[in-house]
Amino acid sequence: MEYRIERDSMGEMQVPADRYWGAQTQRSYQNFKIGGEVMPREITHAFGILKKAAALANHQLKPEKMDEKRLNAICQACDEVISGKLNDHFPLVVWQTGSGTQSNMNANEVIASRGNEIAGEKILHPNDHINMSQSSNDTFPTAMHIAAVLGIEDQLIPQMDRMIETFKRLEAENEGVVKSGRTHLQDATPIKFSQEISGWRNMIEKTRAQLELALGGIKELALGGTAVGTGLNAPKGFAEEVAKQVSLLTGKQFVTAENKFHALTSKDDLVFAHGALKALAANLMKIANDVRWLASGPRDGLGEIFIPENEPGSSIMPGKVNPTQCESMTMVAVQVMANDVAVGMAASQGNFELNVFMPVLIYNFLQSVRLLADGMRSFNDNCLVGIKANREKMHHNLHNSLMLVTALNPYIGYDNAAKTAKKAYKENISLKQACVELGFLTEEKFDEVFHPEEMA
């Protein structure tokens, strides 16, 4: 491999000749060979956006230092970062400095190097121009918020909306289907299958609203606070102008954080948002478990619904098919719940004027967003859309349920109804036969008041 010599304030470093990064990135690359978790590409993308926005803001406020030539070179280089074209030039791992400084410098060095190449001359310095009016301490939390908002709004919420629409269709298709309800995994009073599905739908709708509420906090940007929140070395109006430019570049309504001291050291907005992601994961766990319970069988389980048969289920049992999409969805839910612990613990480490657990926090946050979006798409497209009610089995289970006796409470009382159910279960006879034999109702009166389908 060929190398070139790059320099920083600590001296010279050998850098691969075919890479745009500089000495500081190389130091981090060599000093933190930990794990294989590269800084999320969503963060790389967000850095491209914020560095372009900063250059545009500096051009407005400090045109003598950020002239047209420098601005154009930076913007073109940032566009390549945003597009992913330069991903190979961002090699640093999550397990680096807790402020994300080395990833900020990675972006500064790559954009400066590529910008100089575009300009055809060395007019850009990583710190003086790409990092102008900024500090790693306000750029990294800004990149975190940009990435989080884009992930939730552009990846996750569309998949939530698709799942909601699937449930609405299934509700309409199953409006007249009545089945046995279940509580504590035991038989309960009847419910319409459409009502059961409506509960699933509303779980997604509720968590969608919770995410929308959380987005307000993460649309506030730390940029403009620089090192400790005072805004040192940033021109007046920079914070507001850079938030405006980020908004224009993303199509999202970002604003500058009202209190930069809070924005640099506290990550409570991300904790709050991830709480909504955890709530979504909990709801998806419940839905996926309901689906696999209802589809259990095909002969020795509940068997009340059919789900798509996507793959063979066993290497030894011929013909076996398993609820694999449900299993995948529940594993995603487990991971998101585990990530919530890491997010909360990382956010608690805001010492004085800076949180220094930011890379691990955003790594887990973005993994949750990505897994939920992908998991919901897969679960919806490969399972939920193909759910069909086994109406014959639902009818059989409904009319075989002892909890239908609840309909008799107004006529024979709770205690007598309990006696009826216990006699029917013990002697394996119908509720009607048990009730009549106990002398609580005549056959005619029983038929008059006992209508399972109307109990839903």
C-alpha positions in Angstrom: 0.0 0.0 0.0 1.2 3.5 -0.8 1.2 6.2 1.8 1.4 10.0 2.0 2.4 12.1 5.0 -0.2 14.2 6.8 0.4 16.5 9.7 -1.6 17.7 12.7 -0.7 19.5 15.9 1.0 16.4 17.3 3.2 15.8 14.3 3.4 13.6 11.2 1.3 10.5 10.3 1.4 8.1 7.4 -2.0 7.9 5.8 -3.1 5.6 2.9 -2.6 7.5 -0.3 -6.0 6.6 -1.7 -7.9 7.9 1.3 -9.2 11.5 1.9 -8.8 11.4 5.7 -5.9 13.1 7.5 -3.7 12.6 10.5 -6.3 12.9 13.3 -8.5 10.2 11.7 -5.5 8.0 11.2 -4.5 8.3 14.9 -8.0 7.2 15.9 -8.0 4.4 13.3 -4.8 3.1 14.8 -5.5 3.7 18.5 -9.1 2.2 18.7 -9.0 -1.2 17.1 -12.0 -2.2 19.1 -14.9 -4.4 17.8 -16.2 -4.1 14.3 -18.9 -1.5 14.8 -18.2 1.4 12.5 -19.8 4.7 13.3 -23.3 4.4 11.8 -23.7 5.6 8.2 -26.6 7.7 9.3 -24.1 9.8 11.3 -21.8 10.1 8.3 -24.8 11.3 6.3 -25.8 13.8 9.0 -22.2 15.2 9.2 -22.4 15.9 5.5 -25.6 17.8 6.0 -24.4 19.8 9.0 -21.0 20.7 7.5 -22.8 22.0 4.4 -25.2 23.9 6.5 -22.4 25.4 8.6 -20.5 26.5 5.5 -23.7 28.2 4.1 -24.3 29.9 7.4 -20.7 31.0 7.6 -20.9 32.4 4.1 -23.9 34.5 5.2 -22.2 35.7 8.4 -18.5 35.7 7.6 -18.1 36.0 3.8 -14.6 37.4 4.2 -13.5 34.0 5.6 -16.0 31.7 3.8 -15.9 33.1 0.3 -17.7 31.7 -2.8 -14.8 29.5 -3.9 -14.4 27.8 -0.6 -18.2 27.5 -0.2 -18.6 25.8 -3.5 -15.8 23.3 -2.9 -17.2 22.4 0.6 -20.8 22.1 -0.7 -19.7 19.7 -3.5 -17.7 17.6 -1.2 -20.5 17.5 1.4 -23.0 16.4 -1.3 -20.7 13.4 -2.0 -20.7 12.6 1.8 -24.5 12.9 1.9 -24.9 10.6 -1.1 -22.7 7.9 0.5 -20.1 8.2 -2.3 -17.4 8.8 0.3 -18.5 6.2 2.9 -15.2 4.3 2.5 -13.4 7.3 3.8 -15.2 7.2 7.2 -13.6 4.1 8.9 -13.8 5.0 12.6 -15.4 2.7 15.1 -18.1 3.6 17.7 -15.6 2.8 20.5 -13.6 6.0 20.4 -13.6 9.2 22.3 -17.0 9.7 24.1 -17.5 13.1 22.5 -17.3 11.9 19.0 -14.4 14.3 18.3 -12.6 11.9 16.1 -15.6 11.4 13.9 -16.1 15.1 13.6 -12.4 15.5 12.6 -12.9 12.6 10.2 -15.6 14.6 8.5 -13.5 17.8 8.6 -10.5 16.1 7.0 -12.4 14.2 4.3 -14.4 17.3 3.2 -11.3 19.5 3.2 -9.2 17.0 1.3 -12.0 16.3 -1.3 -12.9 20.0 -1.5 -9.3 20.9 -2.3 -9.3 18.2 -5.0 -12.4 19.7 -6.4 -11.0 23.3 -6.3 -7.7 22.2 -7.8 -5.8 23.9 -5.1 -5.3 23.8 -1.3 -7.8 26.4 -0.1 -9.4 24.4 2.7 -8.2 23.5 6.2 -10.1 20.9 8.3 -10.3 23.1 11.4 -10.2 26.6 10.0 -12.8 26.2 7.3 -14.8 22.9 7.6 -15.0 23.3 11.4 -15.5 27.1 11.3 -17.8 28.4 14.1 -18.1 24.8 15.4 -16.7 22.4 18.0 -17.0 18.6 18.1 -19.0 19.2 21.3 -21.8 20.8 19.4 -21.5 19.1 16.0 -21.7 15.5 17.2 -24.9 16.0 19.2 -26.3 17.9 16.2 -25.4 14.9 13.9 -27.1 12.6 16.5 -30.3 14.6 16.3 -30.3 15.0 12.5 -29.8 11.2 12.1 -32.4 10.4 14.7 -35.1 12.6 13.1 -34.3 11.3 9.5 -34.4 7.7 10.7 -37.7 8.0 12.5 -39.5 10.2 10.0 -38.2 8.7 6.7 -37.6 5.0 7.7 -39.7 4.1 10.7 -43.0 6.0 10.5 -43.7 5.0 6.9 -43.5 1.3 8.0 -45.8 2.0 10.9 -48.3 3.6 8.5 -48.1 0.6 6.2 -48.8 -1.7 9.1 -51.7 0.4 10.3 -53.2 0.2 6.8 -52.8 -3.6 6.8 -54.7 -3.8 10.1 -57.5 -1.6 8.8 -57.9 -3.9 5.8 -58.0 -7.0 8.0 -60.5 -5.3 10.3 -62.9 -4.7 7.4 -62.4 -8.3 6.1 -63.2 -9.8 9.5 -66.0 -7.5 10.7 -68.6 -10.2 11.2 -66.3 -13.0 12.6 -66.9 -13.7 16.3 -64.4 -15.8 18.2 -63.5 -16.7 21.8 -61.7 -14.1 23.7 -58.8 -15.1 26.0 -57.4 -13.7 29.2 -54.5 -15.2 31.2 -54.2 -17.7 28.2 -57.6 -19.1 29.3 -61.0 -18.9 27.6 -62.8 -15.6 28.1 -66.0 -14.0 26.7 -66.5 -13.6 22.9 -64.9 -10.9 20.8 -65.0 -10.0 17.2 -61.8 -10.8 15.4 -62.0 -7.3 13.9 -62.1 -5.9 17.5 -59.0 -8.0 18.4 -57.2 -6.6 15.3 -58.3 -3.1 16.1 -56.3 -3.4 19.4 -53.2 -4.3 17.4 -53.8 -1.3 15.1 -54.3 1.1 17.9 -51.0 0.0 19.5 -49.1 1.1 16.4 -51.2 4.4 16.2 -50.5 5.2 19.9 -46.7 4.7 19.6 -46.7 6.7 16.4 -48.2 9.6 18.3 -45.6 9.1 21.1 -42.8 9.3 18.5 -44.3 12.4 17.0 -44.3 14.0 20.5 -40.7 13.0 21.0 -39.6 14.5 17.7 -40.1 18.0 19.0 -37.1 17.6 21.4 -34.8 16.0 18.9 -35.5 18.7 16.3 -33.6 21.1 18.6 -29.9 21.4 17.5 -26.9 22.0 19.7 -24.9 23.6 16.8 -23.8 27.1 17.9 -22.9 26.2 21.4 -19.3 25.3 20.4 -17.1 24.0 23.2 -19.1 24.4 26.4 -22.3 26.0 25.3 -21.2 29.7 25.4 -20.9 29.9 21.6 -17.3 31.0 21.7 -15.8 31.6 18.2 -19.3 31.4 16.5 -20.6 34.7 15.0 -23.9 36.2 16.3 -26.8 34.6 14.6 -24.9 31.4 13.6 -27.0 29.0 15.6 -30.2 30.3 14.1 -28.9 30.4 10.6 -27.3 27.0 10.7 -30.6 25.5 12.0 -32.4 27.2 9.1 -29.9 25.7 6.6 -30.2 22.2 8.1 -34.0 22.6 7.7 -33.7 23.6 4.1 -31.3 20.7 3.3 -33.4 18.0 5.0 -37.0 19.3 4.5 -37.5 18.9 8.3 -38.2 21.8 10.6 -35.2 22.0 12.9 -34.6 24.8 15.3 -31.7 25.9 17.4 -31.8 24.6 21.0 -32.9 27.3 23.4 -30.3 26.3 26.1 -27.0 25.2 24.6 -25.6 24.2 28.1 -28.5 21.6 28.2 -28.0 20.6 24.6 -24.3 19.7 25.0 -24.5 17.8 28.3 -28.0 16.3 28.4 -29.4 13.6 26.1 -32.8 13.4 27.7 -34.6 14.1 24.4 -33.0 11.0 22.9 -33.9 9.0 26.0 -37.5 10.1 25.7 -37.6 9.3 22.0 -36.1 5.9 22.6 -38.7 5.3 25.3 -41.3 5.5 22.5 -39.2 3.1 20.4 -39.2 0.7 23.4 -43.0 1.1 23.7 -43.3 0.2 20.0 -41.1 -2.8 20.5 -43.2 -3.9 23.5 -46.4 -3.6 21.4 -44.8 -5.5 18.4 -43.7 -8.2 20.8 -47.4 -8.6 21.9 -48.8 -8.5 18.4 -46.3 -11.0 17.0 -46.9 -13.4 20.0 -50.7 -13.1 19.5 -50.3 -14.0 15.8 -48.1 -17.1 16.5 -50.4 -18.3 19.3 -53.5 -17.9 17.1 -51.7 -19.7 14.2 -50.4 -22.5 16.4 -51.0 -26.0 15.3 -51.9 -26.8 12.6 -53.9 -29.5 14.4 -52.8 -29.5 18.0 -52.8 -25.7 18.7 -55.4 -22.9 18.6 -55.3 -22.8 14.8 -57.7 -19.9 14.5 -55.8 -18.1 11.8 -53.7 -19.1 8.8 -50.5 -17.2 8.1 -48.2 -17.4 5.0 -46.0 -20.5 4.8 -42.7 -19.0 3.7 -40.0 -21.7 4.4 -39.7 -25.3 5.6 -39.6 -25.3 9.3 -37.5 -28.3 10.2 -34.5 -30.2 9.1 -36.0 -33.4 10.4 -39.8 -33.1 10.5 -41.2 -33.1 7.0 -44.0 -30.7 6.2 -43.4 -28.6 9.3 -43.9 -24.8 8.9 -43.0 -22.3 11.6 -44.1 -18.7 12.4 -40.6 -17.4 11.5 -41.6 -13.8 10.8 -43.1 -13.6 14.3 -39.9 -15.0 15.8 -37.9 -12.4 13.9 -40.1 -9.6 15.0 -39.9 -10.6 18.7 -36.1 -10.9 18.5 -36.0 -7.4 17.1 -38.2 -6.3 20.1 -35.8 -7.9 22.5 -32.8 -6.1 21.0 -34.6 -2.7 21.1 -35.5 -3.2 24.8 -31.9 -4.1 25.5 -30.7 -1.0 23.6 -32.9 1.1 25.8 -30.8 0.2 28.8 -27.6 1.4 27.0 -29.3 4.6 25.8 -30.4 5.5 29.3 -27.1 4.6 31.0 -25.1 6.6 28.4 -27.4 9.6 28.8 -26.7 9.6 32.5 -23.0 10.4 31.9 -23.3 14.1 31.3 -20.4 15.3 33.4 -20.3 19.1 33.8 -20.5 20.7 30.4 -20.4 17.6 28.1 -21.8 14.1 27.8 -19.0 11.7 26.8 -21.0 8.5 26.0 -22.5 9.9 22.8 -21.2 7.4 20.2 -22.6 4.3 22.1 -25.8 6.1 22.7 -26.5 7.0 19.1 -25.2 3.6 17.9 -27.9 1.9 19.9 -30.6 4.5 19.1 -30.1 4.2 15.4 -29.9 0.4 15.5 -33.3 0.4 17.2 -34.8 2.7 14.5 -33.2 0.6 11.7 -34.3 -2.8 13.2 -37.8 -1.7 13.9 -38.3 -0.2 10.4 -36.8 -3.3 8.7 -38.5 -5.7 11.1 -41.9 -4.1 10.7 -41.6 -4.1 6.9 -40.7 -7.8 6.9 -43.4 -8.8 9.4 -46.0 -6.8 7.5 -45.1 -7.9 4.0 -44.3 -11.6 4.8 -46.9 -12.3 7.5 -49.6 -9.8 8.4 -50.9 -9.1 4.9 -51.5 -12.8 4.4 -53.5 -13.5 7.6 -56.7 -15.4 7.0 -59.3 -16.3 9.7 -60.0 -20.0 10.1 -63.7 -19.3 10.6 -64.6 -22.9 11.1 -62.1 -23.3 14.0 -63.1 -20.0 15.5 -66.8 -21.0 15.4 -66.0 -24.4 17.0 -63.8 -22.8 19.8 -66.4 -20.1 20.4 -69.3 -22.6 21.0 -67.1 -24.9 23.0 -66.0 -22.2 25.4 -67.3 -22.5 29.0 -66.9 -18.7 29.5 -70.1 -18.2 27.4 -71.8 -19.0 30.7 -71.1 -15.3 31.6 -74.2 -14.5 29.5 -76.3 -16.3 32.0 -75.2 -14.1 35.0 -78.2 -11.7 34.7 -80.7 -14.7 34.7 -79.3 -17.2 37.2 -76.6 -15.2 39.1 -72.8 -15.5 39.3 -72.7 -18.4 41.7 -75.2 -20.6 39.8 -73.4 -19.7 36.5 -70.1 -20.9 38.1 -71.8 -24.2 39.1 -73.1 -24.6 35.6 -69.6 -24.1 34.1 -67.9 -26.4 36.5 -70.5 -29.2 35.9 -70.2 -28.8 32.2 -66.4 -29.1 32.4 -66.3 -32.0 34.8 -68.9 -34.1 32.9 -67.8 -32.9 29.4 -71.3 -31.8 28.6 -72.7 -28.6 27.1 -73.5 -25.5 29.1 -77.2 -25.9 28.2 -77.3 -29.5 29.4 -75.6 -28.6 32.7 -77.8 -25.6 33.3 -81.0 -27.5 32.6 -79.9 -30.5 34.7 -79.2 -28.1 37.6 -82.7 -26.7 37.3 -81.6 -23.1 36.8 -83.3 -22.6 33.4 -85.6 -24.5 31.1 -84.4 -25.5 27.6 -86.6 -22.9 26.1 -85.4 -20.1 28.4 -81.8 -21.1 27.8 -82.2 -20.8 24.0 -84.0 -17.5 24.4 -81.1 -15.8 26.4 -78.0 -17.6 25.1 -76.6 -16.0 21.9 -72.8 -16.2 21.8 -72.4 -14.1 18.7 -74.3 -11.2 20.3 -72.0 -11.2 23.3 -69.3 -9.4 21.2 
